[in-house]
Amino acid sequence: FGAMLGVALAASAFFRTARTTLVALLGFWIFACLIAPRVAADVSERVYPAPSRVEFWRDVSREMSEGIDGHNPTDRRREELKQRVLAQYGVGRVEDLPVNFGGISLQAGEEHGDRVFDRHYGRLWTAYERQNRVHEIAALIAPLVAIRNVSMGVAGTDWWAHKDFARAAEEYRRTLQRQLNDNITFNSRTGQTYLANASLWSQAAPFEYEPLVLSRVVRHHALSFALLVVWCVAAAALAFFAAKRVRLD
């Protein structure tokens, strides 16, 4: 807010009438609050486009069924997995396995899905991160962009906080899913009906999330913090020289 105060003081000292000062400050506010953020968002999306929701899920669905390379469909992966497991245990049928092949197959499907999602979400996160960097540069001409970035970062409501929470939640989900699939695999055999008891759920750790510490917030928004300092110094200097001009006049 020091930057905005400095701009207001500079405008008051520079312009000769209150009406002109008000019009100038109103124009600056419209540009800084409405025009610049919208233009920055549009430019960032054009420079670093992200896939649409339809494109994203279409590609994910295709790779889930056909494989990442497009030449390894689900049925083939399942058959190859079955042959490896049969060879590992030295039996000829899944019914003769000392474990439940269904649980093994479920976990293999999860791991394939993890690779697919990591691949596509990795690209999506990269595009969003680059868009955010472009948007941060807009603070060069609009200090409110930097103010918004910093305030959202400190409040834990920015893109970085969302990404970190999504990462932690996904890691927890994968750990829990593996625990459930392993429980099926090693506590039943193929073809058997198996129901887990309460002890399984008592072993599941609760989800706990630690928000980003302040040092990481500052690191993520270092450019916004730096540009705010630049704006404060520049606005203070402008106000000083404008006031000096008034005294000379």
CYANA upper distance limits for C-alpha pairs under 8 A (distance plus 0.5 A):
  1 PHE  CA      5 LEU  CA      6.65
  2 GLY  CA      6 GLY  CA      6.52
  2 GLY  CA    232 CYS  CA      6.16
  3 ALA  CA      7 VAL  CA      6.73
  3 ALA  CA    143 PRO  CA      7.83
  3 ALA  CA    228 LEU  CA      7.70
  3 ALA  CA    231 TRP  CA      5.91
  3 ALA  CA    232 CYS  CA      4.69
  3 ALA  CA    233 VAL  CA      8.19
  3 ALA  CA    234 ALA  CA      8.48
  3 ALA  CA    235 ALA  CA      6.20
  3 ALA  CA    236 ALA  CA      8.03
  4 MET  CA      8 ALA  CA      6.66
  4 MET  CA    143 PRO  CA      8.39
  4 MET  CA    232 CYS  CA      8.44
  4 MET  CA    235 ALA  CA      8.22
  5 LEU  CA      9 LEU  CA      6.66
  5 LEU  CA    235 ALA  CA      8.44
  6 GLY  CA     10 ALA  CA      6.51
  6 GLY  CA    232 CYS  CA      7.40
  6 GLY  CA    235 ALA  CA      5.05
  6 GLY  CA    236 ALA  CA      5.63
  6 GLY  CA    238 LEU  CA      8.05
  6 GLY  CA    239 ALA  CA      6.43
  7 VAL  CA     11 ALA  CA      6.57
  7 VAL  CA    235 ALA  CA      5.80
  7 VAL  CA    236 ALA  CA      8.23
  7 VAL  CA    238 LEU  CA      8.13
  7 VAL  CA    239 ALA  CA      7.46
  8 ALA  CA     12 SER  CA      6.64
  8 ALA  CA     25 LEU  CA      7.38
  9 LEU  CA     13 ALA  CA      6.68
  9 LEU  CA    239 ALA  CA      6.14
 10 ALA  CA     14 PHE  CA      6.43
 10 ALA  CA    235 ALA  CA      7.63
 10 ALA  CA    236 ALA  CA      8.39
 10 ALA  CA    238 LEU  CA      6.29
 10 ALA  CA    239 ALA  CA      4.35
 10 ALA  CA    240 PHE  CA      7.92
 10 ALA  CA    242 ALA  CA      6.27
 10 ALA  CA    243 ALA  CA      7.78
 11 ALA  CA     15 PHE  CA      6.48
 11 ALA  CA     21 THR  CA      6.30
 11 ALA  CA     24 ALA  CA      7.94
 11 ALA  CA     25 LEU  CA      7.70
 11 ALA  CA    239 ALA  CA      8.13
 11 ALA  CA    242 ALA  CA      8.48
 12 SER  CA     16 ARG  CA      8.25
 12 SER  CA     18 ALA  CA      7.76
 12 SER  CA     21 THR  CA      6.22
 13 ALA  CA    239 ALA  CA      7.59
 13 ALA  CA    242 ALA  CA      5.83
 13 ALA  CA    243 ALA  CA      5.85
 13 ALA  CA    245 ARG  CA      8.49
 13 ALA  CA    246 VAL  CA      6.89
 14 PHE  CA    242 ALA  CA      5.82
 14 PHE  CA    243 ALA  CA      7.95
 14 PHE  CA    245 ARG  CA      8.34
 14 PHE  CA    246 VAL  CA      7.93
 15 PHE  CA     20 THR  CA      6.87
 15 PHE  CA     21 THR  CA      6.20
 16 ARG  CA     20 THR  CA      7.84
 16 ARG  CA     21 THR  CA      8.21
 17 THR  CA     21 THR  CA      6.85
 18 ALA  CA     22 LEU  CA      6.58
 19 ARG  CA     23 VAL  CA      6.73
 20 THR  CA     24 ALA  CA      6.60
 21 THR  CA     25 LEU  CA      6.62
 22 LEU  CA     26 LEU  CA      6.47
 23 VAL  CA     27 GLY  CA      6.59
 24 ALA  CA     28 PHE  CA      6.68
 25 LEU  CA     29 TRP  CA      6.56
 26 LEU  CA     30 ILE  CA      6.69
 27 GLY  CA     31 PHE  CA      6.67
 28 PHE  CA     32 ALA  CA      6.42
 29 TRP  CA     33 CYS  CA      6.19
 29 TRP  CA     34 LEU  CA      8.28
 30 ILE  CA     34 LEU  CA      5.84
 30 ILE  CA     35 ILE  CA      7.06
 31 PHE  CA     35 ILE  CA      5.28
 31 PHE  CA     36 ALA  CA      6.29
 31 PHE  CA    142 ALA  CA      8.10
 32 ALA  CA     36 ALA  CA      5.97
 32 ALA  CA     37 PRO  CA      7.74
 32 ALA  CA    141 ILE  CA      7.85
 32 ALA  CA    142 ALA  CA      5.08
 32 ALA  CA    143 PRO  CA      7.50
 32 ALA  CA    144 LEU  CA      6.84
 32 ALA  CA    145 VAL  CA      8.17
 33 CYS  CA     37 PRO  CA      7.15
 33 CYS  CA    142 ALA  CA      7.96
 33 CYS  CA    144 LEU  CA      6.96
 33 CYS  CA    145 VAL  CA      8.21
 34 LEU  CA     38 ARG  CA      7.00
 35 ILE  CA     39 VAL  CA      6.61
 36 ALA  CA     40 ALA  CA      6.44
 36 ALA  CA    138 ALA  CA      7.39
 36 ALA  CA    141 ILE  CA      8.15
 36 ALA  CA    142 ALA  CA      6.94
 37 PRO  CA     41 ALA  CA      6.62
 37 PRO  CA    135 HIS  CA      7.96
 37 PRO  CA    138 ALA  CA      7.67
 37 PRO  CA    142 ALA  CA      8.37
 37 PRO  CA    145 VAL  CA      7.09
 38 ARG  CA     42 ASP  CA      6.77
 39 VAL  CA     43 VAL  CA      6.57
 40 ALA  CA     44 SER  CA      6.57
 40 ALA  CA    134 VAL  CA      7.59
 40 ALA  CA    135 HIS  CA      5.76
 40 ALA  CA    138 ALA  CA      6.54
 41 ALA  CA     45 GLU  CA      6.75
 41 ALA  CA    131 GLN  CA      8.09
 41 ALA  CA    135 HIS  CA      6.63
 42 ASP  CA     46 ARG  CA      6.80
 43 VAL  CA     47 VAL  CA      6.58
 43 VAL  CA    134 VAL  CA      8.37
 44 SER  CA     48 TYR  CA      6.35
 44 SER  CA     49 PRO  CA      8.08
 44 SER  CA    130 ARG  CA      8.18
 44 SER  CA    131 GLN  CA      5.23
 44 SER  CA    132 ASN  CA      8.01
 44 SER  CA    134 VAL  CA      6.06
 44 SER  CA    135 HIS  CA      6.92
 45 GLU  CA     49 PRO  CA      5.33
 45 GLU  CA     50 ALA  CA      7.64
 45 GLU  CA    131 GLN  CA      6.85
 47 VAL  CA    131 GLN  CA      8.36
 48 TYR  CA    127 ALA  CA      6.34
 48 TYR  CA    128 TYR  CA      8.44
 48 TYR  CA    130 ARG  CA      7.12
 48 TYR  CA    131 GLN  CA      6.62
 49 PRO  CA    127 ALA  CA      7.18
 50 ALA  CA    124 LEU  CA      6.76
 50 ALA  CA    127 ALA  CA      6.19
 50 ALA  CA    128 TYR  CA      7.68
 51 PRO  CA     55 GLU  CA      6.35
 51 PRO  CA     56 PHE  CA      6.34
 51 PRO  CA    124 LEU  CA      7.85
 52 SER  CA     56 PHE  CA      6.51
 53 ARG  CA     57 TRP  CA      6.72
 54 VAL  CA     58 ARG  CA      6.48
 55 GLU  CA     59 ASP  CA      6.67
 56 PHE  CA     60 VAL  CA      6.75
 56 PHE  CA    120 HIS  CA      7.97
 57 TRP  CA     61 SER  CA      6.40
 58 ARG  CA     62 ARG  CA      6.71
 59 ASP  CA     63 GLU  CA      6.75
 60 VAL  CA     64 MET  CA      6.54
 60 VAL  CA    116 VAL  CA      7.12
 60 VAL  CA    117 PHE  CA      7.56
 60 VAL  CA    120 HIS  CA      7.74
 61 SER  CA     65 SER  CA      6.87
 62 ARG  CA     66 GLU  CA      6.26
 62 ARG  CA     67 GLY  CA      7.94
 62 ARG  CA     70 GLY  CA      8.34
 63 GLU  CA     67 GLY  CA      5.04
 63 GLU  CA     68 ILE  CA      5.34
 63 GLU  CA     69 ASP  CA      8.04
 63 GLU  CA     70 GLY  CA      7.05
 63 GLU  CA    116 VAL  CA      7.18
 64 MET  CA     68 ILE  CA      7.88
 64 MET  CA     74 THR  CA      8.18
 64 MET  CA    112 HIS  CA      7.92
 64 MET  CA    113 GLY  CA      6.81
 64 MET  CA    116 VAL  CA      7.31
 65 SER  CA     73 PRO  CA      6.04
 65 SER  CA     74 THR  CA      5.94
 66 GLU  CA     70 GLY  CA      5.41
 66 GLU  CA     71 HIS  CA      6.63
 66 GLU  CA     72 ASN  CA      5.93
 66 GLU  CA     73 PRO  CA      4.49
 66 GLU  CA     74 THR  CA      6.87
 67 GLY  CA     71 HIS  CA      6.71
 67 GLY  CA     72 ASN  CA      5.27
 67 GLY  CA     73 PRO  CA      6.05
 67 GLY  CA     74 THR  CA      7.77
 68 ILE  CA     72 ASN  CA      8.13
 68 ILE  CA    116 VAL  CA      7.28
 72 ASN  CA     76 ARG  CA      6.80
 72 ASN  CA     77 ARG  CA      6.98
 73 PRO  CA     77 ARG  CA      6.86
 74 THR  CA     78 ARG  CA      6.66
 75 ASP  CA     79 GLU  CA      6.69
 76 ARG  CA     80 GLU  CA      6.64
 77 ARG  CA     81 LEU  CA      6.60
 78 ARG  CA     82 LYS  CA      6.63
 78 ARG  CA    105 SER  CA      7.48
 79 GLU  CA     83 GLN  CA      6.80
 80 GLU  CA     84 ARG  CA      6.81
 81 LEU  CA     85 VAL  CA      6.72
 81 LEU  CA    105 SER  CA      8.07
 82 LYS  CA     86 LEU  CA      6.59
 82 LYS  CA     94 VAL  CA      8.13
 82 LYS  CA    101 PHE  CA      8.24
 83 GLN  CA     87 ALA  CA      6.61
 84 ARG  CA     88 GLN  CA      6.57
 85 VAL  CA     89 TYR  CA      6.83
 86 LEU  CA     90 GLY  CA      6.29
 86 LEU  CA     91 VAL  CA      5.81
 86 LEU  CA     92 GLY  CA      6.64
 86 LEU  CA     93 ARG  CA      7.42
 86 LEU  CA     94 VAL  CA      7.37
 86 LEU  CA     97 LEU  CA      7.84
 87 ALA  CA     91 VAL  CA      7.13
 87 ALA  CA     92 GLY  CA      8.44
 89 TYR  CA     97 LEU  CA      7.40
 91 VAL  CA     96 ASP  CA      6.81
 91 VAL  CA     97 LEU  CA      7.19
 92 GLY  CA     96 ASP  CA      7.73
 93 ARG  CA     97 LEU  CA      7.56
 94 VAL  CA    101 PHE  CA      7.04
 94 VAL  CA    190 THR  CA      7.05
 95 GLU  CA    189 ARG  CA      7.91
 95 GLU  CA    190 THR  CA      6.01
 95 GLU  CA    191 GLY  CA      7.55
 97 LEU  CA    101 PHE  CA      8.00
 97 LEU  CA    189 ARG  CA      7.48
 97 LEU  CA    190 THR  CA      7.72
 98 PRO  CA    189 ARG  CA      6.70
 99 VAL  CA    185 THR  CA      5.91
 99 VAL  CA    186 PHE  CA      5.91
 99 VAL  CA    187 ASN  CA      7.86
 99 VAL  CA    188 SER  CA      6.71
 99 VAL  CA    189 ARG  CA      5.34
 99 VAL  CA    190 THR  CA      7.26
100 ASN  CA    104 ILE  CA      7.36
100 ASN  CA    184 ILE  CA      7.12
100 ASN  CA    185 THR  CA      4.99
100 ASN  CA    186 PHE  CA      7.16
100 ASN  CA    187 ASN  CA      8.24
100 ASN  CA    188 SER  CA      6.08
100 ASN  CA    189 ARG  CA      4.52
100 ASN  CA    190 THR  CA      4.77
100 ASN  CA    191 GLY  CA      8.18
101 PHE  CA    105 SER  CA      6.53
101 PHE  CA    185 THR  CA      7.11
101 PHE  CA    189 ARG  CA      7.81
101 PHE  CA    190 THR  CA      6.11
102 GLY  CA    106 LEU  CA      6.61
102 GLY  CA    184 ILE  CA      8.27
102 GLY  CA    185 THR  CA      7.53
102 GLY  CA    190 THR  CA      6.94
103 GLY  CA    107 GLN  CA      6.78
103 GLY  CA    181 ASN  CA      5.48
103 GLY  CA    182 ASP  CA      6.96
103 GLY  CA    183 ASN  CA      8.34
103 GLY  CA    184 ILE  CA      5.74
103 GLY  CA    185 THR  CA      4.98
104 ILE  CA    108 ALA  CA      6.69
104 ILE  CA    181 ASN  CA      7.54
104 ILE  CA    182 ASP  CA      8.01
104 ILE  CA    185 THR  CA      6.57
105 SER  CA    109 GLY  CA      6.64
106 LEU  CA    110 GLU  CA      6.75
106 LEU  CA    181 ASN  CA      7.05
107 GLN  CA    111 GLU  CA      6.70
107 GLN  CA    177 GLN  CA      8.35
107 GLN  CA    178 ARG  CA      6.94
107 GLN  CA    181 ASN  CA      6.43
107 GLN  CA    182 ASP  CA      8.36
108 ALA  CA    112 HIS  CA      6.71
109 GLY  CA    113 GLY  CA      6.64
110 GLU  CA    114 ASP  CA      6.56
111 GLU  CA    115 ARG  CA      6.86
112 HIS  CA    116 VAL  CA      6.89
113 GLY  CA    117 PHE  CA      6.56
114 ASP  CA    118 ASP  CA      6.37
115 ARG  CA    119 ARG  CA      6.59
116 VAL  CA    120 HIS  CA      6.90
117 PHE  CA    121 TYR  CA      6.16
117 PHE  CA    122 GLY  CA      8.39
118 ASP  CA    122 GLY  CA      6.08
119 ARG  CA    123 ARG  CA      7.09
120 HIS  CA    124 LEU  CA      6.75
121 TYR  CA    125 TRP  CA      6.41
122 GLY  CA    126 THR  CA      6.66
123 ARG  CA    127 ALA  CA      6.77
124 LEU  CA    128 TYR  CA      6.77
125 TRP  CA    129 GLU  CA      6.52
125 TRP  CA    163 LYS  CA      8.47
126 THR  CA    130 ARG  CA      6.74
127 ALA  CA    131 GLN  CA      6.70
128 TYR  CA    132 ASN  CA      6.65
129 GLU  CA    133 ARG  CA      6.85
130 ARG  CA    134 VAL  CA      6.89
131 GLN  CA    135 HIS  CA      6.66
132 ASN  CA    136 GLU  CA      6.59
133 ARG  CA    137 ILE  CA      7.02
134 VAL  CA    138 ALA  CA      7.51
135 HIS  CA    139 ALA  CA      8.22
135 HIS  CA    145 VAL  CA      8.44
136 GLU  CA    145 VAL  CA      7.43
136 GLU  CA    146 ALA  CA      7.10
136 GLU  CA    149 ASN  CA      8.16
136 GLU  CA    223 LEU  CA      7.56
136 GLU  CA    224 SER  CA      6.79
137 ILE  CA    223 LEU  CA      8.33
138 ALA  CA    142 ALA  CA      6.62
138 ALA  CA    145 VAL  CA      7.29
139 ALA  CA    143 PRO  CA      5.36
139 ALA  CA    144 LEU  CA      7.46
139 ALA  CA    145 VAL  CA      5.67
139 ALA  CA    146 ALA  CA      5.76
139 ALA  CA    224 SER  CA      7.51
139 ALA  CA    227 LEU  CA      7.10
139 ALA  CA    228 LEU  CA      8.44
140 LEU  CA    227 LEU  CA      7.10
142 ALA  CA    146 ALA  CA      8.10
143 PRO  CA    147 ILE  CA      6.85
143 PRO  CA    227 LEU  CA      8.07
143 PRO  CA    228 LEU  CA      6.99
143 PRO  CA    231 TRP  CA      7.32
144 LEU  CA    148 ARG  CA      6.49
145 VAL  CA    149 ASN  CA      6.74
146 ALA  CA    150 VAL  CA      6.59
146 ALA  CA    224 SER  CA      5.21
146 ALA  CA    225 PHE  CA      7.55
146 ALA  CA    227 LEU  CA      7.54
146 ALA  CA    228 LEU  CA      6.88
147 ILE  CA    151 SER  CA      6.53
147 ILE  CA    224 SER  CA      8.00
147 ILE  CA    228 LEU  CA      7.80
148 ARG  CA    152 MET  CA      6.50
149 ASN  CA    153 GLY  CA      6.58
149 ASN  CA    158 ASP  CA      7.76
149 ASN  CA    221 HIS  CA      7.64
149 ASN  CA    224 SER  CA      7.30
150 VAL  CA    154 VAL  CA      6.67
150 VAL  CA    221 HIS  CA      7.02
150 VAL  CA    224 SER  CA      7.13
150 VAL  CA    225 PHE  CA      7.43
151 SER  CA    155 ALA  CA      6.57
152 MET  CA    156 GLY  CA      6.49
152 MET  CA    157 THR  CA      5.57
152 MET  CA    158 ASP  CA      5.52
153 GLY  CA    157 THR  CA      6.68
153 GLY  CA    158 ASP  CA      5.72
153 GLY  CA    160 TRP  CA      8.16
153 GLY  CA    161 ALA  CA      7.90
153 GLY  CA    217 VAL  CA      6.37
153 GLY  CA    221 HIS  CA      7.93
154 VAL  CA    214 LEU  CA      7.68
154 VAL  CA    217 VAL  CA      7.17
156 GLY  CA    161 ALA  CA      5.99
156 GLY  CA    211 PRO  CA      7.87
156 GLY  CA    212 LEU  CA      8.01
157 THR  CA    161 ALA  CA      6.54
157 THR  CA    162 HIS  CA      7.45
158 ASP  CA    162 HIS  CA      6.98
159 TRP  CA    163 LYS  CA      6.63
160 TRP  CA    164 ASP  CA      6.64
160 TRP  CA    220 HIS  CA      8.07
161 ALA  CA    165 PHE  CA      6.64
161 ALA  CA    211 PRO  CA      7.84
161 ALA  CA    212 LEU  CA      7.29
162 HIS  CA    166 ALA  CA      6.60
163 LYS  CA    167 ARG  CA      6.63
164 ASP  CA    168 ALA  CA      6.78
164 ASP  CA    212 LEU  CA      8.21
165 PHE  CA    169 ALA  CA      6.58
165 PHE  CA    209 TYR  CA      7.78
165 PHE  CA    211 PRO  CA      8.17
166 ALA  CA    170 GLU  CA      6.53
167 ARG  CA    171 GLU  CA      6.71
168 ALA  CA    172 TYR  CA      6.77
168 ALA  CA    209 TYR  CA      7.44
169 ALA  CA    173 ARG  CA      6.66
169 ALA  CA    207 PHE  CA      8.18
170 GLU  CA    174 ARG  CA      6.66
171 GLU  CA    175 THR  CA      6.76
172 TYR  CA    176 LEU  CA      6.65
172 TYR  CA    207 PHE  CA      7.28
173 ARG  CA    177 GLN  CA      6.48
174 ARG  CA    178 ARG  CA      6.63
175 THR  CA    179 GLN  CA      6.79
176 LEU  CA    180 LEU  CA      6.79
176 LEU  CA    204 ALA  CA      7.41
177 GLN  CA    181 ASN  CA      6.67
178 ARG  CA    182 ASP  CA      6.44
179 GLN  CA    183 ASN  CA      6.63
180 LEU  CA    184 ILE  CA      6.99
181 ASN  CA    185 THR  CA      6.65
182 ASP  CA    186 PHE  CA      6.56
183 ASN  CA    187 ASN  CA      6.28
183 ASN  CA    196 ALA  CA      8.48
183 ASN  CA    200 LEU  CA      8.47
184 ILE  CA    188 SER  CA      6.48
184 ILE  CA    194 TYR  CA      7.74
185 THR  CA    189 ARG  CA      7.70
187 ASN  CA    194 TYR  CA      8.43
188 SER  CA    192 GLN  CA      6.92
188 SER  CA    193 THR  CA      8.29
188 SER  CA    194 TYR  CA      6.83
196 ALA  CA    200 LEU  CA      6.92
197 ASN  CA    201 TRP  CA      8.12
198 ALA  CA    202 SER  CA      6.82
199 SER  CA    203 GLN  CA      6.87
200 LEU  CA    204 ALA  CA      7.35
212 LEU  CA    216 ARG  CA      6.79
212 LEU  CA    217 VAL  CA      7.17
213 VAL  CA    217 VAL  CA      7.04
214 LEU  CA    218 VAL  CA      6.67
215 SER  CA    219 ARG  CA      6.70
216 ARG  CA    220 HIS  CA      6.57
217 VAL  CA    221 HIS  CA      6.70
218 VAL  CA    222 ALA  CA      5.98
218 VAL  CA    225 PHE  CA      8.04
221 HIS  CA    225 PHE  CA      6.76
222 ALA  CA    226 ALA  CA      6.57
223 LEU  CA    227 LEU  CA      6.58
224 SER  CA    228 LEU  CA      6.62
225 PHE  CA    229 VAL  CA      6.94
226 ALA  CA    230 VAL  CA      6.82
227 LEU  CA    231 TRP  CA      6.56
228 LEU  CA    232 CYS  CA      6.64
229 VAL  CA    233 VAL  CA      6.68
230 VAL  CA    234 ALA  CA      6.47
231 TRP  CA    235 ALA  CA      6.33
232 CYS  CA    236 ALA  CA      6.50
233 VAL  CA    237 ALA  CA      6.60
234 ALA  CA    238 LEU  CA      6.54
235 ALA  CA    239 ALA  CA      6.52
236 ALA  CA    240 PHE  CA      6.59
237 ALA  CA    241 PHE  CA      6.76
238 LEU  CA    242 ALA  CA      6.50
239 ALA  CA    243 ALA  CA      6.49
240 PHE  CA    244 LYS  CA      6.64
241 PHE  CA    245 ARG  CA      6.63
242 ALA  CA    246 VAL  CA      6.87
243 ALA  CA    247 ARG  CA      6.89
244 LYS  CA    248 LEU  CA      6.80
245 ARG  CA    249 ASP  CA      6.68
